[in-house]
């Protein structure tokens, strides 16, 4: 269970940082890093559903959930930071 919390925090920091950096160069693409990470982990979760069994597939699904919510929160942090910096 700890690994999901650690991955959530790490993804939130990485996506927040990379979205902030990307929004300085291309302001309309701040959502791209979170979307890419979410789609990659969703692909792993779907593939594992069909290829792995039981708890292994469920673990990758939980990893997708933690990465997805970390990406969403990191993207909102970058959007809020972009809105407050003038």
C-alpha positions in Angstrom: 0.0 0.0 0.0 2.9 2.3 0.7 4.1 2.1 -2.9 0.9 3.6 -4.2 1.2 6.6 -1.8 4.8 7.1 -2.9 4.0 6.8 -6.6 1.1 9.3 -6.1 3.3 11.8 -4.4 6.1 11.3 -7.0 3.8 11.6 -10.0 2.2 14.7 -8.5 5.6 16.4 -8.1 6.9 15.3 -11.5 3.7 16.3 -13.4 3.4 19.5 -11.5 7.0 20.4 -12.3 6.9 19.3 -16.0 3.5 21.0 -16.6 4.8 24.2 -15.1 7.9 24.1 -17.3 5.8 23.2 -20.4 3.3 26.0 -19.7 6.1 28.5 -19.8 7.0 27.4 -23.4 3.6 26.5 -24.7 0.8 27.8 -22.5 -1.9 25.6 -24.0 -0.1 22.3 -23.5 0.2 22.2 -19.7 -2.1 19.2 -19.6 0.2 17.0 -21.8 2.5 15.3 -19.2 -0.3 14.2 -17.0 -2.2 12.8 -19.9 0.8 10.9 -21.3 1.5 9.3 -17.9 -2.2 8.4 -17.4 -2.5 6.8 -20.9 0.7 4.8 -20.5 -0.4 3.4 -17.1 -3.9 2.7 -18.4 -2.4 0.7 -21.2 -0.3 -1.3 -18.7 -3.4 -1.9 -16.6 -5.5 -3.1 -19.6 -2.8 -5.4 -20.8 -2.2 -6.8 -17.4 -5.9 -7.5 -17.0 -5.7 -9.8 -20.0 -2.3 -11.3 -19.4 -1.8 -11.5 -15.6 -3.9 -13.1 -13.0 -5.5 -11.9 -9.7 -3.6 -9.6 -7.5 -0.9 -8.8 -10.0 -3.5 -7.3 -12.4 -5.3 -5.6 -9.5 -2.0 -4.1 -8.3 -1.3 -2.5 -11.7 -4.9 -1.2 -11.8 -4.3 0.5 -8.4 -1.1 1.9 -9.7 -3.1 3.4 -12.6 -5.5 5.0 -10.2 -2.7 6.5 -8.1 -0.9 7.8 -11.2 -4.1 9.2 -12.6 -5.0 11.1 -9.5 -1.4 12.3 -9.1 -1.5 13.5 -12.6 -4.8 15.3 -12.2 -3.6 17.0 -9.0 -0.2 17.9 -10.5 -1.9 19.4 -13.6 -4.2 21.5 -11.4 -1.2 22.7 -9.4 0.5 23.8 -12.6 -2.7 25.4 -13.8 -3.1 27.3 -10.5 0.5 28.3 -10.5 0.2 29.5 -14.1 -2.9 31.5 -13.2 -1.2 33.2 -10.2 2.1 34.1 -11.8 1.9 37.3 -13.9 
